[in-house]
């Protein structure tokens, strides 16, 4: 039930974990399966110790916090599935690393928003004005707005229909 992008991210994380363990198999899925078997064969403490060392290794390699956390999430998901199937009775308890924001994402503020609206209205940029209004007034995500097409617009009903995050 996961999105294709999530599955791809998890697969990359598990492949990196397999490399960390020194498991190299062709095809790659064989190495990932072996790494998964090794992890779930451990006791709770041993598994958490291994994952803690893996997190430290990723830190030494200077991987971005988002990458480290995504790979830890992949391992947690793997162990959660194993627990659901009755293969283990424990969970990965290693915390994510703290993410430092690297840019200001606060936006232009209300006065800036009004200035943008005025400039777009004065310039007659109807399409751009509609995009800004969807983003700000309806709080749609960038990807949600980008995925819209004419078939999603009901002018008579005053509605749009689009896919949200994690929806099918």
N, C-alpha and C positions, 0 to 999 in steps of 0.2 A: 503494500500500500504506500510505498514511498515514491517520491518524484524521481525521475531519471537523473536529475542533477545531484540529488542527495545520494542515490546509489553509486553514482560515479565518484563522488567525494569519499564515500565510505570505502569503496574499492581501492582508491588511491592510498587512503590511510592504512588500510590493512596490508596493502602491498609494501608500503614503507615499513610497517611493523615487521613483516616477514623478512625484509632486508636487514633490519636491525637484529633479528634473531639469527641471521646468517643462513636463512632458508632461501635457496635459489633453485627454482624449478621452472621448467618449460612444459606446459604453458604456465603463465603467472598464477593462474587460479590454483594450481597444485601447491605452490609455495604458500599462498594465502591460506589454503585449507590446512596445510601442515602447521603453520603459525597458529591458526585458530585451535587446532587440536592440542598443541603444546600449552597454550594459555589456559584452556579449560581443564587440562589435566592437573593443573597446580592446585594447591590449597588456597584458601582465601588470602592468607598473609603472603604467600609466595607470589601469587598473581599480582597483588597490589604492589609488592616490592619490585617486581619486574616492570610493571607499568610506570612506577615512580622513576625507575632508572631510565626507561624509554623517554619519559618526559624530560629528564635531565639531558639525555642525549640530543633531543630535538632542540633544547635550549643551547647546548654547545654548538650545534650546527647553525645557530642563529635563525631558526625558522620563525616566521611571524607568529604572533600570539594567536591570531585567527586560525592559522594552519595547525598549530599545536592543539588547540582546543577542538578543531574538527576531527583530528586523528584520535584524540582521547574519546570523543563522542562516538566514533566508529567502534572503538574497543568496548565502550560501555554498551552499545547497541548489540554487539556480538554476544557479550556475556549475558545481557538481558534475554536474548533469544535462547541461549543455552539454559538459562534458569527457567524460562517458560517451558522448555522441553524436558525439564527435570534432569539435565545433565550436570548442573552445579546448583548449589544452594546459597551462593554468595554473589556479591556485586563488586564492581570496581569502585573504590572509594576515593580515588585520587582526584583532587580538585583541578579545575581548569586554571590556566595562568591568567593573571590580570591583564586585560586589554587596555592599552593606553590609546586614547583617541588621538589620531594624527592629523585631524583637520577640523575646522569649525563647520558644523552642519546645522547651525541654528537658523539659517535662512536670512532673508532680508528684513524680517520684522514687519509689523503691520503697516508702518509708514512707507517702508520700502515696497511692500506689496501694492499699496494704493498708487505709488508712483509708477510701478510696472503696469498696472491696469490702465492708468491715464496715458502712458506712452503708447501702449498697444492700441488703445481706443483711438487716440489722435492719429496714429499711423494707418488705421484701418486694417490691422492685422487680425482678422476675425479668427482664423485657425489658431494662431498663437495665443490669442485671448482665451479661446475655449480650452486650450491645453492648460494654461495657468489656472483658470477657474476650476478645472477638474482636479488639478493637483492640490490647490489650496482650499477651495470651498468644500470639496467632496473628500479630501484627504486620500486620494488614490495614489498608489505607488507608481513610480516611473514606468515599470514594466507593465502595469495594468493599463496605463494610458497608451503606451506604445502598442499594445496588443489590440486596441479598439479598431474597428472597421465600420464602414457605413451600415452594415447589416446589424450592428449592435445598437444603433441609435433609433429611438422611437420619438420623432419630433412631435407627433400629435399627442402622445401620452406624456411627453416631457420626461422621458426616461432613457437611460443607457443600461446595457447589460454587458458585463465583462467578467472575466475570471479573476478571482482574488488569489492571494497567496495560499498555497497548499490546497487549492480547490481543483477538482477535475472538471 
